[in-house]
């Protein structure tokens, strides 16, 4: 019984860690897209 709950707890911990990694990757990608968009908007405005 104790080993089962320990196994479930480890699964939840690893799952949460993987979710955290995916979340940080998504946040970094959206951050980079925002930076690139701002950069292109600056270029576009300076061209006009």
N, C-alpha and C positions, 0 to 999 in steps of 0.2 A: 504493500500500500504506500509506504513512504517512498520507495524507489519510483513508483509510478508518478506520484505527484512531483518528485524531483525531475523526472524525465519531461513531464509536461511543462514545468517551470523553465527548464533549459530550452525547450522548443520555443516557448514564448519569448525568451530572452534573445535567442538567435534570430527569430522572426522580427522582433522589434529592431534589432541591430541592422538587419538587411533593409527594413523599411526606412530607417534613418539614413542609410547610405543612399538609397534611391531618392529620398526626399532632398538630401543635400545636393545630389547631382542635378536634379530637376531645378532646384533653386539657382544653382550656378549657371545652368543653361539659360534660364529665363533672365538672369542678371546680365549674361553676355549678350543676349538678344537685345535687351534694353540699351546697353552701351552702344552696340552696333547701330541700332535705330537712331539714337541721338547723334552719333557720328555722321550717318548718312543725311540726316535732316540738316545738320550744320553745313555739310558739303553742298547740299541742294540749295540752301538759302544763300550761301556765298556765291554760287554760280549765277543766281538771278540778279 
